Amino acid sequence: MLRGEADTDELVAAVRDSMLDVAATQTGELVLGPSPDGVPCALVATSTAHHRRDLAEHWWQLTIEEILAALPADTDVLLNPGGAESVRLLAAPLRAATADPPRP
């Protein structure tokens, strides 16, 4: 997406159909951290290659729907935090997009 090879709709479709790794405490609570612009976000990795041990010791596989259900109010999703290609996904439009049935 950052290289112009995909758009937001394609990214949402990809996360809707994927298992994602979410940073969590030992007791299973989401680990929150700031996005580059300072907005609180759940830290989510698209693969184990994007796990950052300095951000969280535990990473749990969840669907985007499960992540959104656990997300506190006024909190977005930060994909691949700390990486060169991290992307903040706004929670409200992401909820709306994942509530719609997948496109064929």
N, CA, C and O atoms as a GROMACS GRO file, in nm:
protein
  416
    1MET      N    1   0.082  -0.117   0.000
    1MET     CA    2   0.000   0.000   0.000
    1MET      C    3   0.087   0.125   0.000
    1MET      O    4   0.060   0.220  -0.073
    2LEU      N    5   0.192   0.125   0.081
    2LEU     CA    6   0.280   0.241   0.086
    2LEU      C    7   0.356   0.262  -0.044
    2LEU      O    8   0.396   0.374  -0.077
    3ARG      N    9   0.377   0.154  -0.118
    3ARG     CA   10   0.446   0.164  -0.247
    3ARG      C   11   0.350   0.190  -0.362
    3ARG      O   12   0.391   0.196  -0.477
    4GLY      N   13   0.220   0.206  -0.330
    4GLY     CA   14   0.122   0.231  -0.434
    4GLY      C   15   0.078   0.106  -0.508
    4GLY      O   16   0.016   0.116  -0.615
    5GLU      N   17   0.108  -0.012  -0.453
    5GLU     CA   18   0.074  -0.137  -0.520
    5GLU      C   19  -0.061  -0.192  -0.479
    5GLU      O   20  -0.110  -0.288  -0.538
    6ALA      N   21  -0.124  -0.131  -0.377
    6ALA     CA   22  -0.255  -0.175  -0.330
    6ALA      C   23  -0.326  -0.053  -0.271
    6ALA      O   24  -0.262   0.046  -0.234
    7ASP      N   25  -0.458  -0.062  -0.262
    7ASP     CA   26  -0.531   0.048  -0.201
    7ASP      C   27  -0.592   0.001  -0.069
    7ASP      O   28  -0.577  -0.115  -0.030
    8THR      N   29  -0.659   0.091   0.000
    8THR     CA   30  -0.716   0.061   0.131
    8THR      C   31  -0.815  -0.054   0.124
    8THR      O   32  -0.817  -0.139   0.213
    9ASP      N   33  -0.899  -0.058   0.021
    9ASP     CA   34  -0.997  -0.167   0.008
    9ASP      C   35  -0.927  -0.302   0.000
    9ASP      O   36  -0.973  -0.399   0.060
   10GLU      N   37  -0.818  -0.310  -0.074
   10GLU     CA   38  -0.743  -0.436  -0.086
   10GLU      C   39  -0.680  -0.475   0.047
   10GLU      O   40  -0.675  -0.593   0.082
   11LEU      N   41  -0.631  -0.375   0.121
   11LEU     CA   42  -0.572  -0.404   0.252
   11LEU      C   43  -0.678  -0.456   0.348
   11LEU      O   44  -0.655  -0.553   0.420
   12VAL      N   45  -0.794  -0.392   0.349
   12VAL     CA   46  -0.904  -0.437   0.437
   12VAL      C   47  -0.946  -0.578   0.398
   12VAL      O   48  -0.969  -0.661   0.486
   13ALA      N   49  -0.956  -0.606   0.270
   13ALA     CA   50  -0.993  -0.741   0.225
   13ALA      C   51  -0.889  -0.843   0.271
   13ALA      O   52  -0.924  -0.954   0.311
   14ALA      N   53  -0.763  -0.806   0.267
   14ALA     CA   54  -0.657  -0.897   0.309
   14ALA      C   55  -0.664  -0.925   0.458
   14ALA      O   56  -0.650  -1.040   0.500
   15VAL      N   57  -0.684  -0.821   0.540
   15VAL     CA   58  -0.691  -0.846   0.684
   15VAL      C   59  -0.820  -0.917   0.724
   15VAL      O   60  -0.822  -0.992   0.822
   16ARG      N   61  -0.926  -0.894   0.649
   16ARG     CA   62  -1.053  -0.962   0.678
   16ARG      C   63  -1.039  -1.112   0.659
   16ARG      O   64  -1.103  -1.190   0.731
   17ASP      N   65  -0.958  -1.154   0.566
   17ASP     CA   66  -0.944  -1.295   0.532
   17ASP      C   67  -0.820  -1.360   0.594
   17ASP      O   68  -0.782  -1.470   0.553
   18SER      N   69  -0.757  -1.293   0.691
   18SER     CA   70  -0.632  -1.343   0.747
   18SER      C   71  -0.639  -1.359   0.897
   18SER      O   72  -0.719  -1.294   0.965
   19MET      N   73  -0.554  -1.445   0.948
   19MET     CA   74  -0.528  -1.448   1.092
   19MET      C   75  -0.416  -1.347   1.114
   19MET      O   76  -0.318  -1.344   1.040
   20LEU      N   77  -0.432  -1.265   1.217
   20LEU     CA   78  -0.334  -1.162   1.248
   20LEU      C   79  -0.276  -1.189   1.386
   20LEU      O   80  -0.339  -1.255   1.468
   21ASP      N   81  -0.159  -1.139   1.411
   21ASP     CA   82  -0.094  -1.154   1.540
   21ASP      C   83  -0.108  -1.023   1.616
   21ASP      O   84  -0.064  -0.919   1.569
   22VAL      N   85  -0.169  -1.029   1.734
   22VAL     CA   86  -0.190  -0.910   1.815
   22VAL      C   87  -0.101  -0.917   1.939
   22VAL      O   88  -0.090  -1.022   2.003
   23ALA      N   89  -0.038  -0.804   1.971
   23ALA     CA   90   0.044  -0.796   2.091
   23ALA      C   91  -0.047  -0.803   2.212
   23ALA      O   92  -0.148  -0.733   2.219
   24ALA      N   93  -0.010  -0.890   2.307
   24ALA     CA   94  -0.095  -0.910   2.424
   24ALA      C   95  -0.010  -0.929   2.549
   24ALA      O   96   0.107  -0.968   2.542
   25THR      N   97  -0.072  -0.901   2.662
   25THR     CA   98  -0.008  -0.930   2.790
   25THR      C   99  -0.017  -1.080   2.814
   25THR      O  100  -0.082  -1.152   2.740
   26GLN      N  101   0.050  -1.125   2.919
   26GLN     CA  102   0.046  -1.267   2.953
   26GLN      C  103  -0.096  -1.312   2.984
   26GLN      O  104  -0.130  -1.429   2.966
   27THR      N  105  -0.181  -1.219   3.032
   27THR     CA  106  -0.319  -1.254   3.065
   27THR      C  107  -0.414  -1.236   2.947
   27THR      O  108  -0.535  -1.257   2.961
   28GLY      N  109  -0.361  -1.198   2.830
   28GLY     CA  110  -0.443  -1.188   2.710
   28GLY      C  111  -0.501  -1.053   2.679
   28GLY      O  112  -0.579  -1.040   2.585
   29GLU      N  113  -0.466  -0.950   2.756
   29GLU     CA  114  -0.514  -0.815   2.725
   29GLU      C  115  -0.432  -0.755   2.611
   29GLU      O  116  -0.311  -0.780   2.601
   30LEU      N  117  -0.497  -0.676   2.526
   30LEU     CA  118  -0.426  -0.612   2.417
   30LEU      C  119  -0.320  -0.517   2.470
   30LEU      O  120  -0.341  -0.446   2.568
   31VAL      N  121  -0.206  -0.517   2.403
   31VAL     CA  122  -0.102  -0.418   2.431
   31VAL      C  123  -0.128  -0.301   2.339
   31VAL      O  124  -0.137  -0.317   2.217
   32LEU      N  125  -0.140  -0.182   2.398
   32LEU     CA  126  -0.164  -0.063   2.318
   32LEU      C  127  -0.036   0.020   2.312
   32LEU      O  128   0.044   0.020   2.406
   33GLY      N  129  -0.020   0.090   2.203
   33GLY     CA  130   0.094   0.179   2.187
   33GLY      C  131   0.056   0.290   2.091
   33GLY      O  132  -0.045   0.280   2.021
   34PRO      N  133   0.135   0.394   2.087
   34PRO     CA  134   0.102   0.505   1.998
   34PRO      C  135   0.143   0.476   1.854
   34PRO      O  136   0.243   0.411   1.827
   35SER      N  137   0.061   0.527   1.762
   35SER     CA  138   0.100   0.525   1.621
   35SER      C  139   0.204   0.635   1.601
   35SER      O  140   0.227   0.714   1.693
   36PRO      N  141   0.268   0.642   1.485
   36PRO     CA  142   0.366   0.749   1.462
   36PRO      C  143   0.308   0.890   1.484
   36PRO      O  144   0.383   0.982   1.515
   37ASP      N  145   0.176   0.906   1.467
   37ASP     CA  146   0.116   1.037   1.490
   37ASP      C  147   0.053   1.049   1.629
   37ASP      O  148  -0.023   1.142   1.654
   38GLY      N  149   0.085   0.955   1.720
   38GLY     CA  150   0.046   0.966   1.859
   38GLY      C  151  -0.090   0.912   1.898
   38GLY      O  152  -0.131   0.927   2.013
   39VAL      N  153  -0.162   0.849   1.805
   39VAL     CA  154  -0.296   0.794   1.834
   39VAL      C  155  -0.280   0.657   1.900
   39VAL      O  156  -0.201   0.576   1.853
   40PRO      N  157  -0.356   0.628   2.009
   40PRO     CA  158  -0.347   0.496   2.071
   40PRO      C  159  -0.397   0.386   1.976
   40PRO      O  160  -0.500   0.400   1.910
   41CYS      N  161  -0.320   0.279   1.970
   41CYS     CA  162  -0.351   0.170   1.876
   41CYS      C  163  -0.322   0.034   1.938
   41CYS      O  164  -0.233   0.020   2.023
   42ALA      N  165  -0.398  -0.066   1.894
   42ALA     CA  166  -0.363  -0.205   1.920
   42ALA      C  167  -0.250  -0.240   1.825
   42ALA      O  168  -0.253  -0.203   1.707
   43LEU      N  169  -0.150  -0.309   1.874
   43LEU     CA  170  -0.033  -0.344   1.794
   43LEU      C  171  -0.056  -0.479   1.728
   43LEU      O  172  -0.071  -0.580   1.797
   44VAL      N  173  -0.060  -0.480   1.596
   44VAL     CA  174  -0.097  -0.598   1.520
   44VAL      C  175   0.009  -0.626   1.414
   44VAL      O  176   0.049  -0.535   1.340
   45ALA      N  177   0.054  -0.750   1.405
   45ALA     CA  178   0.153  -0.790   1.305
   45ALA      C  179   0.088  -0.880   1.202
   45ALA      O  180   0.001  -0.962   1.234
   46THR      N  181   0.130  -0.864   1.078
   46THR     CA  182   0.076  -0.947   0.971
   46THR      C  183   0.148  -1.081   0.959
   46THR      O  184   0.101  -1.170   0.889
   47SER      N  185   0.262  -1.095   1.027
   47SER     CA  186   0.334  -1.222   1.029
   47SER      C  187   0.432  -1.221   1.145
   47SER      O  188   0.457  -1.116   1.205
   48THR      N  189   0.488  -1.337   1.176
   48THR     CA  190   0.585  -1.344   1.286
   48THR      C  191   0.710  -1.262   1.257
   48THR      O  192   0.779  -1.220   1.350
   49ALA      N  193   0.739  -1.238   1.132
   49ALA     CA  194   0.855  -1.155   1.096
   49ALA      C  195   0.840  -1.012   1.148
   49ALA      O  196   0.939  -0.941   1.162
   50HIS      N  197   0.716  -0.970   1.177
   50HIS     CA  198   0.691  -0.834   1.224
   50HIS      C  199   0.670  -0.826   1.375
   50HIS      O  200   0.634  -0.720   1.427
   51HIS      N  201   0.691  -0.938   1.447
   51HIS     CA  202   0.681  -0.933   1.593
   51HIS      C  203   0.800  -0.853   1.647
   51HIS      O  204   0.914  -0.870   1.603
   52ARG      N  205   0.770  -0.767   1.741
   52ARG     CA  206   0.876  -0.688   1.805
   52ARG      C  207   0.876  -0.720   1.954
   52ARG      O  208   0.783  -0.683   2.025
   53ARG      N  209   0.979  -0.789   1.999
   53ARG     CA  210   0.987  -0.830   2.140
   53ARG      C  211   0.999  -0.709   2.232
   53ARG      O  212   0.963  -0.717   2.350
   54ASP      N  213   1.049  -0.596   2.180
   54ASP     CA  214   1.058  -0.477   2.264
   54ASP      C  215   0.921  -0.411   2.284
   54ASP      O  216   0.904  -0.328   2.373
   55LEU      N  217   0.823  -0.447   2.200
   55LEU     CA  218   0.688  -0.393   2.214
   55LEU      C  219   0.597  -0.486   2.293
   55LEU      O  220   0.510  -0.440   2.368
   56ALA      N  221   0.616  -0.616   2.277
   56ALA     CA  222   0.533  -0.714   2.348
   56ALA      C  223   0.603  -0.849   2.349
   56ALA      O  224   0.666  -0.889   2.251
   57GLU      N  225   0.590  -0.917   2.460
   57GLU     CA  226   0.650  -1.049   2.473
   57GLU      C  227   0.560  -1.158   2.414
   57GLU      O  228   0.607  -1.261   2.367
   58HIS      N  229   0.428  -1.131   2.418
   58HIS     CA  230   0.331  -1.230   2.373
   58HIS      C  231   0.257  -1.179   2.250
   58HIS      O  232   0.221  -1.061   2.242
   59TRP      N  233   0.234  -1.267   2.156
   59TRP     CA  234   0.157  -1.236   2.035
   59TRP      C  235   0.057  -1.348   2.016
   59TRP      O  236   0.094  -1.466   2.014
   60TRP      N  237  -0.070  -1.314   2.001
   60TRP     CA  238  -0.176  -1.412   1.986
   60TRP      C  239  -0.240  -1.398   1.849
   60TRP      O  240  -0.259  -1.286   1.801
   61GLN      N  241  -0.272  -1.510   1.787
   61GLN     CA  242  -0.339  -1.507   1.657
   61GLN      C  243  -0.488  -1.488   1.675
   61GLN      O  244  -0.554  -1.563   1.746
   62LEU      N  245  -0.541  -1.384   1.608
   62LEU     CA  246  -0.684  -1.354   1.613
   62LEU      C  247  -0.729  -1.307   1.476
   62LEU      O  248  -0.647  -1.270   1.391
   63THR      N  249  -0.858  -1.310   1.454
   63THR     CA  250  -0.914  -1.249   1.333
   63THR      C  251  -0.930  -1.100   1.358
   63THR      O  252  -0.925  -1.055   1.472
   64ILE      N  253  -0.947  -1.023   1.254
   64ILE     CA  254  -0.967  -0.879   1.270
   64ILE      C  255  -1.095  -0.852   1.348
   64ILE      O  256  -1.101  -0.755   1.424
   65GLU      N  257  -1.197  -0.935   1.331
   65GLU     CA  258  -1.321  -0.917   1.405
   65GLU      C  259  -1.298  -0.935   1.555
   65GLU      O  260  -1.353  -0.860   1.635
   66GLU      N  261  -1.217  -1.034   1.593
   66GLU     CA  262  -1.186  -1.057   1.735
   66GLU      C  263  -1.105  -0.940   1.791
   66GLU      O  264  -1.126  -0.898   1.905
   67ILE      N  265  -1.012  -0.890   1.713
   67ILE     CA  266  -0.932  -0.774   1.757
   67ILE      C  267  -1.022  -0.653   1.777
   67ILE      O  268  -1.013  -0.584   1.878
   68LEU      N  269  -1.109  -0.627   1.680
   68LEU     CA  270  -1.199  -0.512   1.691
   68LEU      C  271  -1.294  -0.524   1.810
   68LEU      O  272  -1.325  -0.424   1.874
   69ALA      N  273  -1.338  -0.645   1.840
   69ALA     CA  274  -1.428  -0.665   1.955
   69ALA      C  275  -1.357  -0.635   2.087
   69ALA      O  276  -1.422  -0.591   2.182
   70ALA      N  277  -1.227  -0.657   2.094
   70ALA     CA  278  -1.151  -0.632   2.216
   70ALA      C  279  -1.094  -0.490   2.224
   70ALA      O  280  -1.040  -0.450   2.327
   71LEU      N  281  -1.108  -0.416   2.117
   71LEU     CA  282  -1.048  -0.283   2.107
   71LEU      C  283  -1.120  -0.181   2.195
   71LEU      O  284  -1.242  -0.167   2.185
   72PRO      N  285  -1.046  -0.110   2.281
   72PRO     CA  286  -1.109  -0.004   2.359
   72PRO      C  287  -1.158   0.110   2.268
   72PRO      O  288  -1.112   0.124   2.155
   73ALA      N  289  -1.252   0.189   2.320
   73ALA     CA  290  -1.301   0.306   2.245
   73ALA      C  291  -1.185   0.400   2.213
   73ALA      O  292  -1.088   0.408   2.288
   74ASP      N  293  -1.197   0.470   2.103
   74ASP     CA  294  -1.096   0.568   2.060
   74ASP      C  295  -0.959   0.507   2.038
   74ASP      O  296  -0.856   0.573   2.059
   75THR      N  297  -0.956   0.382   1.996
   75THR     CA  298  -0.830   0.312   1.970
   75THR      C  299  -0.836   0.255   1.830
   75THR      O  300  -0.937   0.195   1.791
   76ASP      N  301  -0.730   0.273   1.753
   76ASP     CA  302  -0.720   0.221   1.618
   76ASP      C  303  -0.632   0.098   1.615
   76ASP      O  304  -0.592   0.048   1.720
   77VAL      N  305  -0.600   0.049   1.496
   77VAL     CA  306  -0.515  -0.068   1.476
   77VAL      C  307  -0.389  -0.023   1.404
   77VAL      O  308  -0.397   0.044   1.300
   78LEU      N  309  -0.273  -0.058   1.457
   78LEU     CA  310  -0.147  -0.028   1.392
   78LEU      C  311  -0.088  -0.158   1.341
   78LEU      O  312  -0.046  -0.244   1.419
   79LEU      N  313  -0.084  -0.172   1.208
   79LEU     CA  314  -0.027  -0.292   1.146
   79LEU      C  315   0.125  -0.279   1.141
   79LEU      O  316   0.178  -0.176   1.100
   80ASN      N  317   0.192  -0.384   1.181
   80ASN     CA  318   0.338  -0.394   1.178
   80ASN      C  319   0.405  -0.275   1.247
   80ASN      O  320   0.482  -0.202   1.185
   81PRO      N  321   0.375  -0.258   1.377
   81PRO     CA  322   0.428  -0.144   1.452
   81PRO      C  323   0.580  -0.144   1.457
   81PRO      O  324   0.644  -0.249   1.468
   82GLY      N  325   0.635  -0.026   1.449
   82GLY     CA  326   0.780  -0.012   1.457
   82GLY      C  327   0.852  -0.042   1.328
   82GLY      O  328   0.973  -0.021   1.318
   83GLY      N  329   0.781  -0.091   1.229
   83GLY     CA  330   0.844  -0.123   1.101
   83GLY      C  331   0.839  -0.005   1.005
   83GLY      O  332   0.765   0.092   1.027
   84ALA      N  333   0.916  -0.014   0.902
   84ALA     CA  334   0.921   0.094   0.801
   84ALA      C  335   0.788   0.108   0.728
   84ALA      O  336   0.757   0.215   0.677
   85GLU      N  337   0.711   0.002   0.724
   85GLU     CA  338   0.585   0.006   0.651
   85GLU      C  339   0.465  -0.014   0.743
   85GLU      O  340   0.368  -0.079   0.706
   86SER      N  341   0.472   0.043   0.863
   86SER     CA  342   0.356   0.032   0.952
   86SER      C  343   0.243   0.118   0.898
   86SER      O  344   0.266   0.222   0.836
   87VAL      N  345   0.120   0.072   0.922
   87VAL     CA  346   0.001   0.140   0.870
   87VAL      C  347  -0.102   0.147   0.981
   87VAL      O  348  -0.132   0.046   1.045
   88ARG      N  349  -0.157   0.267   1.005
   88ARG     CA  350  -0.266   0.280   1.103
   88ARG      C  351  -0.398   0.266   1.030
   88ARG      O  352  -0.424   0.336   0.932
   89LEU      N  353  -0.481   0.173   1.078
   89LEU     CA  354  -0.616   0.154   1.025
   89LEU      C  355  -0.714   0.211   1.125
   89LEU      O  356  -0.714   0.172   1.242
   90LEU      N  357  -0.798   0.303   1.081
   90LEU     CA  358  -0.898   0.364   1.168
   90LEU      C  359  -1.002   0.259   1.205
   90LEU      O  360  -1.052   0.188   1.118
   91ALA      N  361  -1.033   0.250   1.333
   91ALA     CA  362  -1.122   0.144   1.381
   91ALA      C  363  -1.262   0.154   1.325
   91ALA      O  364  -1.318   0.052   1.283
   92ALA      N  365  -1.321   0.273   1.323
   92ALA     CA  366  -1.461   0.286   1.279
   92ALA      C  367  -1.480   0.241   1.134
   92ALA      O  368  -1.568   0.158   1.109
   93PRO      N  369  -1.402   0.291   1.038
   93PRO     CA  370  -1.420   0.242   0.901
   93PRO      C  371  -1.383   0.094   0.885
   93PRO      O  372  -1.441   0.024   0.802
   94LEU      N  373  -1.288   0.048   0.965
   94LEU     CA  374  -1.249  -0.094   0.959
   94LEU      C  375  -1.364  -0.181   1.008
   94LEU      O  376  -1.391  -0.286   0.950
   95ARG      N  377  -1.431  -0.138   1.115
   95ARG     CA  378  -1.549  -0.213   1.164
   95ARG      C  379  -1.656  -0.217   1.056
   95ARG      O  380  -1.715  -0.323   1.030
   96ALA      N  381  -1.682  -0.104   0.992
   96ALA     CA  382  -1.785  -0.098   0.889
   96ALA      C  383  -1.748  -0.189   0.771
   96ALA      O  384  -1.833  -0.260   0.718
   97ALA      N  385  -1.622  -0.186   0.732
   97ALA     CA  386  -1.578  -0.265   0.617
   97ALA      C  387  -1.579  -0.414   0.647
   97ALA      O  388  -1.610  -0.494   0.558
   98THR      N  389  -1.548  -0.453   0.769
   98THR     CA  390  -1.546  -0.596   0.802
   98THR      C  391  -1.686  -0.647   0.833
   98THR      O  392  -1.708  -0.768   0.832
   99ALA      N  393  -1.780  -0.558   0.859
   99ALA     CA  394  -1.918  -0.600   0.884
   99ALA      C  395  -1.988  -0.640   0.753
   99ALA      O  396  -2.081  -0.720   0.753
  100ASP      N  397  -1.941  -0.582   0.642
  100ASP     CA  398  -1.997  -0.616   0.511
  100ASP      C  399  -1.948  -0.753   0.469
  100ASP      O  400  -1.837  -0.792   0.503
  101PRO      N  401  -2.032  -0.828   0.394
  101PRO     CA  402  -1.984  -0.958   0.346
  101PRO      C  403  -1.866  -0.939   0.249
  101PRO      O  404  -1.862  -0.840   0.176
  102PRO      N  405  -1.772  -1.032   0.250
  102PRO     CA  406  -1.659  -1.022   0.158
  102PRO      C  407  -1.704  -1.018   0.013
  102PRO      O  408  -1.803  -1.080  -0.026
  103ARG      N  409  -1.630  -0.943  -0.066
  103ARG     CA  410  -1.660  -0.938  -0.211
  103ARG      C  411  -1.604  -1.059  -0.280
  103ARG      O  412  -1.496  -1.108  -0.244
  104PRO      N  413  -1.675  -1.109  -0.381
  104PRO     CA  414  -1.624  -1.227  -0.454
  104PRO      C  415  -1.501  -1.194  -0.534
  104PRO      O  416  -1.446  -1.281  -0.601
   0.00000   0.00000   0.00000
